[in-house]
């Protein structure tokens, strides 16, 4: 797989480079202000390297899930403004994805300038399962540039026009972020330095089942928190009250617990409330004492201490998924405690993107304390599951 630095060494001055990035940032639903610019900041090194080399950079990205047509609430306008601030140069936004305005603006770029295309998902063909439909959009996108670079690791598990099909039409390479993500994930899957501890949270066991099955033979300890822990607790015979429960996964969790033995570690206490609210009265109880009218919304302090003991001394850690509803202050302590423990390990600590990365930033923790904060939660998990990712496979051709 060629890298963007290989392209730069060969010479990109005066050439137009279509750069697929992951700029899918959260926006305030009222003000449309960006609430977490981590993915934009992660895209800057590759963009700046191309600018410094004299390339004419045409950036493609998606935002949210518009229904295949222009929708102002999903416009990349706020992203263009923030990217311009980070680059210290204006980043104009094309009025379309690969239409007349994008074509004219791309043709007019000077060396070192950057153009952002409008949300690629404004085109229904971007996510189409029909090869011909995707191909027509890919032809138009490829017509905007001479070279293609994919730096959108968060999208490489998608067979989309701007991720998969364009790479078949232009000389292509991986961006610096994609290269770094792959380097880290390979370290997690091939001879990781031990002890190797994985921390999984989030809502549903079903979302993480494949990665649990793939990682269990490789890890020394698997710590399970978040909403998914209650299905495991139910498998142990505990009542979980009104907590999130996937009843159809209880037997699977029971099997995993039997196979893994002491290598799967569950919380020993949880913070409960009668309802999902920041104002609801909370109680902290043992995991064997959750009342029928209560729901568990965070792991408790004894669980944080327990998880911390398992993380202490680890040399490789992968953390994906919050320990509770960290967005609400009464239920953030578990995620913060585990995040701090992960940041303190002497070795490789990887935050697996998505809500985990958002939690690090929302809680005001030092991002530099982690070995790597991934931008691709779903892509990271699918890689760890051992799946073939279309956006990576096409770059290797």
C-alpha positions in Angstrom: 0.0 0.0 0.0 1.5 3.3 -1.1 1.5 6.2 1.3 0.8 9.9 0.7 4.5 10.5 1.5 5.4 8.2 -1.5 3.2 10.4 -3.7 4.8 13.5 -2.3 8.3 12.1 -3.0 7.3 11.4 -6.6 6.1 15.0 -6.9 2.6 16.4 -6.5 3.3 20.1 -7.1 0.7 21.5 -9.5 -1.4 18.3 -9.4 -4.9 18.1 -8.1 -5.3 15.5 -5.3 -8.7 14.2 -4.3 -8.4 13.6 -0.5 -11.1 11.6 1.2 -11.2 12.6 4.9 -13.4 11.9 7.9 -14.9 15.2 8.9 -18.0 13.7 10.4 -18.1 15.8 13.5 -21.0 16.3 16.0 -22.9 19.6 15.7 -25.1 21.3 18.2 -28.6 20.7 16.9 -29.7 24.3 17.6 -26.6 26.5 16.8 -24.9 24.1 14.3 -21.7 24.7 16.2 -19.1 21.9 16.2 -19.0 20.3 19.6 -15.9 18.1 19.0 -13.4 19.0 16.3 -11.2 16.0 16.9 -11.7 14.5 13.5 -11.0 17.8 11.7 -7.7 18.2 13.7 -6.8 14.6 12.8 -7.1 15.4 9.1 -4.8 18.4 9.2 -1.3 16.6 9.0 -2.1 15.0 5.6 -3.7 18.1 4.2 -0.8 20.3 5.3 1.8 17.9 3.9 0.1 18.0 0.5 -0.2 21.8 0.7 3.5 22.2 1.6 4.3 20.0 -1.4 2.4 22.3 -3.7 -0.6 20.0 -4.4 -4.0 21.4 -5.2 -6.1 19.7 -2.6 -9.8 18.8 -3.2 -11.2 17.4 0.1 -14.2 15.1 0.1 -16.1 14.1 3.3 -19.5 13.2 4.7 -21.4 14.5 7.6 -24.3 12.7 9.3 -26.9 10.7 7.4 -28.7 12.9 4.9 -31.1 11.0 2.7 -29.2 11.2 -0.6 -30.1 14.9 -1.3 -28.9 18.3 -0.2 -30.0 19.2 3.3 -28.9 22.4 5.0 -28.6 20.8 8.4 -25.9 18.5 7.1 -23.9 21.0 5.1 -20.2 21.0 5.6 -20.1 24.8 5.9 -19.2 24.8 9.7 -16.5 22.3 8.9 -15.0 24.4 6.1 -14.8 27.3 8.5 -13.1 25.3 11.2 -10.7 23.6 8.8 -9.7 27.1 7.5 -8.9 28.2 11.0 -6.7 25.2 11.7 -4.9 25.6 8.3 -4.6 29.4 8.6 -6.1 29.8 5.1 -9.5 30.1 3.7 -11.1 26.8 2.7 -14.0 27.5 0.3 -16.9 25.1 0.2 -18.2 24.0 -3.2 -22.0 24.3 -3.7 -22.2 20.7 -4.8 -20.3 17.4 -4.5 -19.0 16.9 -8.1 -21.2 19.1 -10.2 -20.6 22.3 -12.1 -19.5 24.4 -9.1 -17.1 21.8 -7.7 -15.7 21.3 -11.2 -15.1 25.0 -11.8 -13.6 25.6 -8.3 -11.3 22.5 -8.6 -10.0 23.7 -12.0 -9.3 27.1 -10.6 -7.2 26.0 -7.6 -3.6 27.2 -7.3 -0.7 25.3 -5.8 -1.2 24.8 -2.1 -4.9 25.8 -2.1 -7.6 23.6 -0.5 -11.2 23.2 -1.7 -13.9 21.3 0.4 -16.6 19.6 -1.6 -20.1 19.6 -0.2 -21.3 16.5 1.8 -20.7 13.5 -0.4 -23.8 11.9 1.0 -25.9 14.6 -0.6 -25.5 12.2 -3.6 -27.6 9.1 -3.3 -25.1 7.2 -5.4 -22.4 7.6 -2.6 -23.9 4.9 -0.5 -25.7 2.9 -3.2 -25.4 -0.8 -3.4 -25.5 -0.6 -7.2 -22.0 -0.6 -8.7 -23.1 1.4 -11.7 -24.7 4.1 -9.7 -21.6 4.4 -7.5 -19.4 4.3 -10.5 -21.1 7.3 -12.2 -20.5 9.4 -9.1 -16.9 8.0 -8.8 -16.3 9.1 -12.4 -17.3 12.6 -11.7 -15.2 12.7 -8.5 -12.2 11.3 -10.3 -12.6 14.0 -12.9 -11.8 16.6 -10.3 -8.3 15.3 -9.7 -5.2 13.6 -10.9 -4.5 11.5 -7.8 -6.5 10.0 -4.9 -5.6 9.8 -1.2 -7.8 8.1 1.4 -7.3 9.5 4.9 -10.8 8.7 6.2 -10.1 5.7 8.3 -13.6 6.0 9.9 -15.1 5.2 6.5 -12.8 2.4 5.1 -15.3 -0.3 6.2 -17.8 1.2 3.7 -18.0 0.3 0.1 -18.9 3.8 -0.9 -18.2 5.7 -4.1 -15.7 8.2 -2.5 -14.0 5.5 -0.5 -13.9 2.4 -2.8 -14.8 3.3 -6.4 -12.7 6.4 -6.9 -9.6 4.5 -5.9 -10.1 2.2 -8.8 -10.0 5.2 -11.2 -7.0 7.2 -10.0 -3.5 6.5 -8.8 -4.0 6.1 -5.1 -2.4 6.1 -1.7 -3.2 6.0 2.0 -3.0 9.2 4.1 -1.0 9.6 7.2 -3.9 9.0 9.5 -4.9 5.8 7.8 -1.3 4.6 8.0 -1.1 5.4 11.7 -4.4 3.6 12.4 -3.2 0.5 10.6 0.1 0.6 12.4 -1.6 0.6 15.8 -4.2 -2.0 14.9 -1.6 -4.4 13.7 0.2 -4.0 17.0 -3.0 -5.0 18.7 -3.6 -8.1 16.6 -0.1 -9.4 16.1 2.0 -10.2 19.1 0.9 -7.4 21.4 3.2 -6.7 24.4 1.7 -8.3 27.4 -0.2 -8.1 29.7 -2.8 -7.1 27.0 -6.1 -5.7 28.5 -9.2 -4.8 26.5 -11.9 -2.6 27.9 -15.3 -2.7 26.2 -18.3 -0.6 27.0 -21.2 0.9 25.2 -24.8 -0.1 25.0 -25.2 -3.5 23.4 -23.4 -6.8 23.6 -24.7 -7.5 20.1 -22.7 -4.6 18.7 -19.5 -5.9 20.2 -20.0 -9.7 20.1 -17.9 -10.3 17.0 -15.0 -8.3 18.4 -15.3 -10.1 21.8 -15.2 -13.5 20.0 -12.1 -12.4 18.0 -10.2 -10.9 20.8 -10.8 -13.3 23.6 -8.2 -15.8 22.4 -5.6 -13.0 22.3 -6.2 -11.0 25.4 -5.1 -11.6 29.0 -8.1 -9.7 30.5 -11.4 -8.3 29.1 -13.0 -5.7 31.2 -16.7 -5.2 30.4 -18.7 -2.1 31.4 -21.4 0.2 30.0 -24.9 -0.9 29.2 -23.6 -4.2 27.7 -22.4 -5.4 31.2 -26.0 -6.0 32.3 -26.6 -8.8 29.8 -23.4 -10.5 31.2 -24.7 -9.9 34.8 -28.0 -11.5 33.8 -26.1 -14.4 32.4 -24.6 -14.8 35.9 -28.1 -15.0 37.4 -28.3 -11.4 38.7 -31.4 -9.3 38.4 -30.7 -6.1 36.5 -34.0 -4.1 37.2 -34.8 -1.7 34.3 -31.2 -1.7 33.1 -30.5 -2.2 29.4 -30.8 -6.0 28.7 -30.5 -8.0 25.5 -32.4 -11.1 26.5 -31.6 -12.9 23.3 -27.8 -12.5 24.1 -27.9 -14.0 27.6 -27.1 -17.5 26.6 -24.2 -16.2 24.4 -22.8 -14.2 27.3 -23.1 -17.3 29.6 -21.1 -19.3 27.0 -18.4 -16.6 26.8 -18.1 -16.4 30.6 -17.7 -20.2 30.7 -15.1 -20.2 28.0 -13.1 -17.2 29.3 -13.2 -18.0 33.0 -11.5 -15.3 35.0 -10.3 -13.4 31.9 -13.7 -11.6 31.6 -14.1 -9.2 34.5 -17.5 -7.6 35.2 -18.4 -4.6 37.4 -19.0 -5.3 41.1 -21.1 -2.2 41.7 -23.2 0.2 39.6 -24.7 3.7 39.9 -28.5 3.4 39.5 -31.4 5.8 39.1 -35.1 5.2 38.6 -35.1 7.0 35.3 -32.7 8.2 32.6 -32.2 11.8 33.8 -29.5 14.0 35.2 -31.9 15.1 38.0 -32.9 11.6 39.1 -31.9 10.5 42.6 -28.9 8.0 42.4 -27.9 5.1 44.5 -24.7 2.9 44.3 -25.3 -0.8 44.9 -23.6 -4.1 44.3 -24.3 -5.8 41.0 -26.2 -8.5 43.0 -28.6 -5.9 44.5 -30.1 -3.9 41.6 -33.7 -3.2 42.5 -36.5 -3.9 40.1 -37.4 -0.2 39.7 -33.8 0.9 39.1 -31.6 1.1 36.0 -27.9 0.9 36.1 -26.3 4.0 34.3 -22.7 3.8 35.3 -20.2 1.5 36.9 -19.5 2.3 40.5 -16.4 3.3 42.4 -15.4 -0.2 43.5 -15.6 -1.3 39.8 -13.4 1.6 38.8 -10.9 0.5 41.4 -11.2 -3.1 40.3 -10.7 -2.2 36.6 -7.8 0.1 37.6 -6.0 -2.8 39.3 -6.3 -4.9 36.1 -5.0 -2.0 34.0 -2.1 -1.3 36.3 0.9 -3.1 34.9 -0.7 -3.7 31.4 1.6 -3.0 28.5 -1.1 -2.9 25.8 -4.6 -1.6 26.2 -7.5 -1.2 23.8 -10.5 0.7 25.1 -13.7 1.1 23.2 -17.0 2.3 24.7 -17.9 4.4 27.7 -18.6 2.8 31.1 -21.8 4.7 31.6 -23.9 7.6 30.3 -21.0 10.0 30.6 -22.9 12.8 28.9 -24.9 13.2 32.1 -22.7 14.3 35.1 -24.1 11.9 37.7 -23.0 9.0 35.4 -19.6 10.2 34.2 -17.3 9.1 37.0 -16.9 5.5 35.8 -15.8 6.5 32.3 -13.5 9.2 33.7 -11.9 6.8 36.2 -11.3 4.1 33.5 -10.1 6.7 31.0 -7.5 8.0 33.6 -6.4 4.5 34.3 -5.9 3.7 30.6 -3.9 6.9 30.1 -1.5 6.0 32.9 -0.3 2.6 31.5 3.3 2.1 30.6 3.0 0.9 27.1 0.6 1.3 24.1 -2.8 2.7 25.1 -5.4 2.9 22.3 -8.7 4.7 22.5 -11.0 3.1 20.0 -12.8 6.1 18.6 -16.4 6.9 18.7 -17.9 7.7 22.1 -14.6 6.8 23.9 -12.7 9.5 22.0 -15.6 11.9 22.6 -15.5 11.1 26.3 -11.8 11.9 26.6 -12.4 15.3 25.1 -15.7 16.1 26.9 -14.2 15.2 30.3 -11.2 17.5 29.6 -8.6 14.7 29.7 -5.2 15.1 28.2 -5.3 13.5 24.7 -1.5 13.4 24.6 -1.5 10.9 27.5 -2.8 8.2 25.2 -0.7 6.3 22.6 -3.4 6.7 20.0 -6.9 8.0 19.8 -8.6 6.4 16.8 -11.0 8.3 14.6 -12.8 5.1 13.4 -14.8 3.2 16.0 -16.7 1.0 13.6 -13.8 0.5 11.3 -11.4 -0.3 14.2 -13.8 -2.9 15.5 -14.3 -4.5 12.1 -10.5 -4.6 11.6 -10.1 -6.3 15.0 -12.8 -8.8 14.1 -10.7 -9.8 11.1 -13.0 -8.6 8.4 -11.9 -7.3 5.0 -12.4 -3.6 4.8 -13.2 -2.4 1.2 -11.5 1.0 1.6 -8.3 -0.7 2.6 -8.4 -3.6 0.2 -8.7 -1.2 -2.8 -5.7 0.8 -1.6 -3.6 -2.3 -1.6 -4.3 -3.0 -5.3 
